[in-house]
Every structure is written in C-alpha cells, then in structure tokens.
Amino acid sequence: MTAAIGRSLELYYIDGRPDGMLTAELFNWTGHVLMAPRTQIAAALKRPEASYAGIYLLIGEQAGEPRAYVGEGEDISARIKAHDTAKDWWTSAVLVTAAANKLNKAHVRYLEARLIAEARTIGRMPLDNATSPPLPSLSEADVAKMEAFLENLLIVLPAVRVDMFIQRARPAIGGGATLTTSPRPAQAPAAAPVRFTLETPKHGLKATAVLIDGEFVVEAGSLARDSWVGQNGQSASYAPLHAELVNAGILAPQGAVRVFTENYAFKSPSAAAAVINGRNTSGPAAWRLEGEGITYKEWEAKQLAAPAT
C-alpha cells in the first residue's frame, strides 16, 4: 500500500485583498479558477479567461437560505452578461476554464451536468437550476479527461470558499471494526477509530461518534433535537448547519426528536454537539470517551502529552 499523495495549490489574490478577486490553480492541472465578489464582476469579466469556454457558479442567498446556480458557456462573460446579471440573489461568482481555452462546448456541457448532479446528490445547497441536464455524448477518452478535470476541480473549490460539493455523509461501519470514509488513494491501514458518546437525558438524546482519519463522524442512529432552540444571532451559531441537515434528510423526524439517517462527518466536536443539542455546545466538554468516561478535552490532553513515536 502506498501513502496518499499531497497536492500543491496556488492562490493568487489579484488586488491583495482577502475578500477580493482571487485565482486558484493546482500544479500540473490545466484548469483555472477565478473567484470574484459581485461588486467586482465587471472587472472579472474583462479578464482574458472570462471569454473562454467554461463553467461558472453563482453563490449567494435567497429568502435567508444559501443558493447556487451552475452554468456553462463558450464565452462565460457573454453568458453572465446576457442572462445571469438579472438574478439578484447571488453575491459571488466562480469562473472555471482551462489554459489556452482547451475546453469545447461538449466538455463544458458535460462538466455542468456532472456538477449539477453532484450538488443535488449531496444536497448541501439548493440550486437555482430548473432542470438537471443530461450528459452529452463524448468519446471514452474525453469522458476520462473530464472526470479527471472534475476530480481536480472539486479539490480546488473548497479553497475558494465553495464547500457545496463536499460530501460529509459517510458509509455505514463495516463489520463493527472500521469506518470506510469517502474514496481516497491507497494508503497504509489506519488505526481503529476512537469512539465517543454524548447524552442529554433531559431531552432523550444519545449519540455516538468516531474520530477517524481526522474526521469527527457522528454515527447513523444517533438522536438530535427536533429543531434549533439556541440563539440564532450568535456569531458561532450552528443553526444553519442544523437546518441544512434537516433539509438534506440527514436528520429525519423520529417522534419528538430527530435521528441521523447516515454517518455524518463534522468539522469539529463542537459542531456535532451543537447540532445534536439544538444549541451552541462545547464539544470537548460534552463528548466522552466510550468505556472510560473522560471528556474529549481530557482525552485530547492525554494524546498531546504522549511521547512522539
């Protein structure tokens, strides 16, 4: 088994501002990603790559909920000028092209259809697209090239603050031993996952989670509050995440509570604890190591104090 290979990503802030236009490129990939806030869309569409064939994402909110649109065109700037400036809800645009304008109409139609299908399968952000276009007919070689292009693109997009294509649902535990996460390059066998529990008897809640491959995964069958009861105005509120999981069917009704229908990977123990309790919660204090009863915080301190091997 070989270890997973890292990727080298270059981000370039065009005007030196962290909230302004930026480009993103992977080493040894022909793709080019341009991210621009709507306030700078005129400048973005004047750049040479904006006239290339490619796909684009419009990201924003509508009626207080996140929303996105996926489009394609042989000239992205013309497409956005002609149609999508009429949409008043989007706040940023992502333009995806290839070096030397190497993508053709069939290529970008394929990428558009694949991204729309991927977004709807994951269900993290509603799409403004009315339909799901069919895949165009491509040669076997072109399909392979576009799938490789898409694989790289899905690595780059989170780096420009687009996480709608990150799949956090995880397959079931196989054989009661290890948790199989999303497909990854072949690597050495991982250690058995560490399991934690969280209980809130007052509301009839009990959840289990495993820490594996750097992910905090709440297991299917865990129980959570039916709705968010904490303050929505808190800067660190996880209310939108609770709503997202309800809308995606990850949290399904079960009597007076909700149940996780799938394993779900959270960014932190606190995010998981907040969604379960329906209010902001300190995850390191709420989760306890199964079988020992110490808190996640105490367990983490022991890991940090252990000698390096």
C-alpha positions as CSV (number, residue, x, y, z in Angstrom):
1,M,0.0,0.0,0.0
2,T,1.3,3.5,-0.9
3,A,0.7,6.7,1.1
4,A,-1.7,9.3,-0.2
5,I,0.0,11.9,-2.3
6,G,-0.4,15.6,-1.4
7,R,-1.4,18.3,-3.9
8,S,0.2,21.8,-4.4
9,L,-2.3,24.6,-4.7
10,E,-1.5,28.2,-5.6
11,L,-3.9,31.0,-4.6
12,Y,-3.3,34.5,-6.0
13,Y,-5.2,37.5,-4.5
14,I,-5.4,39.7,-7.5
15,D,-5.8,43.0,-5.7
16,G,-4.1,42.0,-2.5
17,R,-7.3,41.8,-0.5
18,P,-8.5,38.6,1.2
19,D,-12.1,39.4,0.3
20,G,-11.4,40.4,-3.3
21,M,-10.9,38.5,-6.6
22,L,-8.6,35.5,-6.5
23,T,-7.4,32.8,-8.8
24,A,-6.6,29.2,-7.9
25,E,-4.6,26.6,-9.7
26,L,-3.2,23.1,-9.0
27,F,0.3,22.1,-10.0
28,N,0.2,20.0,-13.2
29,W,-3.5,20.8,-13.9
30,T,-4.7,22.8,-16.9
31,G,-7.7,24.1,-15.0
32,H,-8.0,27.8,-13.9
33,V,-10.5,29.0,-11.2
34,L,-11.4,32.7,-10.8
35,M,-13.4,33.7,-7.8
36,A,-15.0,37.2,-7.7
37,P,-17.4,39.0,-5.5
38,R,-20.3,40.5,-7.3
39,T,-19.0,44.0,-6.6
40,Q,-16.1,43.2,-8.8
41,I,-17.9,41.2,-11.5
42,A,-17.3,43.9,-14.2
43,A,-13.5,43.7,-13.7
44,A,-13.6,39.9,-13.5
45,L,-15.4,39.6,-16.9
46,K,-12.8,41.9,-18.6
47,R,-10.1,39.3,-17.8
48,P,-9.0,37.2,-20.8
49,E,-10.0,33.9,-19.2
50,A,-13.6,35.2,-18.8
51,S,-14.1,34.9,-22.5
52,Y,-13.0,31.3,-22.6
53,A,-15.4,28.3,-22.8
54,G,-16.1,27.0,-19.3
55,I,-18.5,26.6,-16.4
56,Y,-19.4,29.1,-13.7
57,L,-21.1,29.0,-10.3
58,L,-23.2,31.8,-8.8
59,I,-23.3,31.7,-5.0
60,G,-25.5,33.6,-2.6
61,E,-28.7,33.6,-0.5
62,Q,-32.4,33.8,-1.3
63,A,-35.0,34.3,1.4
64,G,-32.3,33.7,4.0
65,E,-31.2,30.4,2.6
66,P,-28.0,29.6,0.7
67,R,-28.4,29.2,-3.0
68,A,-26.3,28.4,-6.1
69,Y,-26.6,28.3,-9.8
70,V,-24.4,26.2,-12.2
71,G,-24.0,27.4,-15.8
72,E,-21.8,26.9,-18.9
73,G,-20.9,28.8,-22.0
74,E,-18.5,29.0,-24.8
75,D,-17.9,32.6,-23.6
76,I,-18.6,32.8,-19.9
77,S,-18.6,36.6,-19.8
78,A,-21.2,36.8,-22.5
79,R,-23.4,34.3,-20.7
80,I,-23.3,36.1,-17.4
81,K,-23.9,39.5,-19.1
82,A,-26.8,38.2,-21.2
83,H,-28.7,36.2,-18.5
84,D,-27.4,36.0,-15.0
85,T,-26.9,39.6,-14.0
86,A,-30.7,39.6,-13.9
87,K,-30.5,37.2,-10.9
88,D,-30.5,39.5,-7.9
89,W,-29.6,36.9,-5.1
90,W,-26.0,36.0,-5.9
91,T,-23.1,37.7,-4.2
92,S,-20.1,35.9,-5.7
93,A,-19.1,34.1,-9.0
94,V,-16.7,31.3,-9.7
95,L,-15.4,31.0,-13.3
96,V,-13.8,27.7,-14.3
97,T,-11.8,27.5,-17.5
98,A,-8.7,25.7,-18.9
99,A,-5.4,27.0,-20.1
100,A,-5.3,28.1,-23.8
101,N,-9.1,27.8,-23.9
102,K,-8.8,24.0,-24.4
103,L,-12.4,23.2,-23.3
104,N,-15.0,22.9,-26.0
105,K,-18.8,23.2,-25.9
106,A,-19.3,19.4,-25.3
107,H,-16.7,19.5,-22.5
108,V,-18.4,22.3,-20.6
109,R,-21.9,20.8,-21.0
110,Y,-20.5,17.6,-19.5
111,L,-19.0,19.4,-16.6
112,E,-22.1,21.4,-16.0
113,A,-24.3,18.3,-15.9
114,R,-21.9,16.5,-13.6
115,L,-21.7,19.4,-11.1
116,I,-25.5,19.8,-11.0
117,A,-26.0,16.1,-10.4
118,E,-23.2,16.1,-7.7
119,A,-24.7,19.1,-5.9
120,R,-28.2,17.6,-5.9
121,T,-26.9,14.3,-4.7
122,I,-25.1,15.9,-1.8
123,G,-28.0,18.3,-1.1
124,R,-26.0,20.9,0.9
125,M,-27.1,23.9,-1.1
126,P,-30.4,24.3,-3.1
127,L,-29.8,25.0,-6.8
128,D,-31.5,27.7,-8.9
129,N,-31.2,25.5,-11.9
130,A,-34.7,24.5,-13.1
131,T,-33.6,21.2,-14.6
132,S,-30.8,18.6,-14.5
133,P,-29.3,18.4,-18.0
134,P,-28.4,15.1,-19.5
135,L,-24.7,14.2,-20.1
136,P,-23.7,15.0,-23.7
137,S,-22.2,12.3,-25.9
138,L,-18.4,12.2,-25.5
139,S,-15.8,9.8,-26.6
140,E,-14.4,7.4,-24.0
141,A,-11.1,9.4,-23.9
142,D,-12.9,12.7,-23.4
143,V,-15.1,11.3,-20.6
144,A,-11.9,10.2,-18.8
145,K,-10.3,13.6,-19.3
146,M,-13.4,15.4,-18.0
147,E,-13.7,13.2,-15.0
148,A,-10.0,13.9,-14.2
149,F,-10.7,17.6,-14.6
150,L,-13.7,17.4,-12.3
151,E,-11.7,15.5,-9.6
152,N,-9.1,18.3,-9.5
153,L,-11.8,21.0,-9.6
154,L,-13.5,19.5,-6.5
155,I,-10.2,19.8,-4.7
156,V,-9.8,23.4,-5.6
157,L,-13.3,24.7,-5.0
158,P,-13.2,24.5,-1.2
159,A,-10.0,26.6,-1.2
160,V,-12.0,29.5,-2.8
161,R,-14.8,29.1,-0.1
162,V,-17.1,26.9,-2.1
163,D,-17.9,23.8,0.0
164,M,-21.2,22.7,-1.5
165,F,-19.6,19.7,-3.2
166,I,-18.0,18.3,0.0
167,Q,-19.7,15.0,0.8
168,R,-19.9,14.7,4.6
169,A,-22.2,11.7,4.7
170,R,-20.2,8.5,5.4
171,P,-21.0,4.9,4.6
172,A,-22.0,2.5,7.4
173,I,-19.4,0.9,9.7
174,G,-18.4,-2.5,8.2
175,G,-18.0,-5.5,10.4
176,G,-18.1,-3.4,13.6
177,A,-14.4,-2.6,13.2
178,T,-13.5,0.3,10.9
179,L,-15.3,3.1,9.3
180,T,-15.0,3.4,5.5
181,T,-14.9,7.1,4.5
182,S,-15.0,8.6,1.0
183,P,-12.7,7.1,-1.6
184,R,-9.1,8.0,-1.1
185,P,-5.8,7.0,-2.7
186,A,-4.4,3.7,-1.3
187,Q,-2.6,4.1,1.9
188,A,-1.4,2.1,4.9
189,P,-4.2,0.6,7.2
190,A,-5.5,3.2,9.7
191,A,-5.8,2.5,13.4
192,A,-9.2,1.5,14.8
193,P,-11.4,4.6,15.3
194,V,-11.8,6.1,18.7
195,R,-15.5,6.2,19.8
196,F,-17.2,8.9,21.9
197,T,-20.7,9.3,23.3
198,L,-22.9,12.3,24.1
199,E,-26.0,12.0,26.2
200,T,-28.6,14.7,27.2
201,P,-31.2,12.7,29.2
202,K,-33.5,15.7,29.7
203,H,-34.3,15.7,26.0
204,G,-33.9,12.0,25.4
205,L,-30.8,12.4,23.3
206,K,-28.0,9.9,22.9
207,A,-25.3,10.0,20.2
208,T,-22.1,8.2,19.3
209,A,-19.3,9.4,17.1
210,V,-15.9,8.1,15.9
211,L,-12.7,10.0,15.3
212,I,-11.0,8.6,12.2
213,D,-8.8,10.0,9.5
214,G,-9.0,13.4,11.1
215,E,-12.8,13.5,10.9
216,F,-15.3,13.6,13.7
217,V,-18.1,11.3,12.4
218,V,-21.5,11.1,14.2
219,E,-22.9,7.6,13.6
220,A,-26.3,6.8,12.0
221,G,-28.9,6.2,14.6
222,S,-27.8,9.0,16.9
223,L,-30.5,11.2,18.2
224,A,-30.7,15.1,18.0
225,R,-33.1,17.9,18.9
226,D,-36.1,18.3,16.6
227,S,-35.3,21.9,16.0
228,W,-32.7,24.6,16.8
229,V,-33.6,26.2,20.2
230,G,-30.4,28.3,20.7
231,Q,-29.9,31.9,19.8
232,N,-29.6,32.4,16.0
233,G,-27.8,35.7,16.4
234,Q,-24.7,34.2,17.9
235,S,-21.7,34.6,15.6
236,A,-20.7,31.0,16.1
237,S,-24.3,29.6,15.8
238,Y,-24.7,26.2,14.1
239,A,-28.4,26.9,13.4
240,P,-27.8,26.9,9.6
241,L,-26.0,23.6,9.8
242,H,-28.9,22.0,11.7
243,A,-31.3,23.3,9.1
244,E,-29.1,22.1,6.3
245,L,-29.0,18.5,7.7
246,V,-32.8,18.6,8.1
247,N,-33.3,19.7,4.5
248,A,-30.9,17.1,3.2
249,G,-32.7,14.3,5.1
250,I,-29.6,13.5,7.2
251,L,-31.7,14.4,10.3
252,A,-35.1,12.7,10.0
253,P,-38.1,13.0,12.3
254,Q,-38.4,10.3,14.9
255,G,-41.1,11.1,17.5
256,A,-40.2,14.2,19.4
257,V,-36.6,14.1,18.2
258,R,-34.6,13.5,15.0
259,V,-32.4,10.7,14.1
260,F,-29.2,10.6,11.9
261,T,-30.1,8.5,8.8
262,E,-26.4,8.3,7.8
263,N,-23.0,8.7,9.3
264,Y,-22.0,12.4,9.0
265,A,-18.6,14.0,9.3
266,F,-18.4,17.3,11.2
267,K,-15.6,19.8,11.2
268,S,-15.3,19.7,15.0
269,P,-16.8,18.0,18.1
270,S,-18.5,21.3,19.0
271,A,-20.3,21.5,15.6
272,A,-21.5,17.9,16.2
273,A,-22.6,18.6,19.8
274,A,-24.4,21.8,18.8
275,V,-26.4,20.1,16.1
276,I,-27.4,17.3,18.4
277,N,-28.4,19.6,21.3
278,G,-30.0,22.3,19.1
279,R,-27.9,25.0,20.7
280,N,-24.3,26.0,20.9
281,T,-22.4,23.4,23.0
282,S,-18.8,22.9,23.9
283,G,-18.0,19.7,22.2
284,P,-14.7,19.0,24.1
285,A,-16.6,19.0,27.3
286,A,-19.8,17.3,26.1
287,W,-18.4,14.2,24.3
288,R,-17.0,11.4,26.5
289,L,-14.7,8.6,25.6
290,E,-16.7,5.4,25.4
291,G,-15.8,2.9,28.1
292,E,-13.7,5.4,30.2
293,G,-16.0,8.4,30.7
294,I,-13.3,11.0,30.4
295,T,-14.2,14.1,28.3
296,Y,-12.9,14.6,24.7
297,K,-10.9,17.5,26.2
298,E,-9.2,15.2,28.7
299,W,-8.6,12.5,26.1
300,E,-7.1,15.1,23.8
301,A,-4.8,16.3,26.5
302,K,-3.5,12.8,27.0
303,Q,-2.8,12.5,23.3
304,L,-0.8,15.7,23.3
305,A,1.2,14.6,26.4
306,A,2.1,11.2,24.9
307,P,5.6,10.9,23.5
308,A,6.0,11.1,19.8
309,T,6.5,7.7,18.0
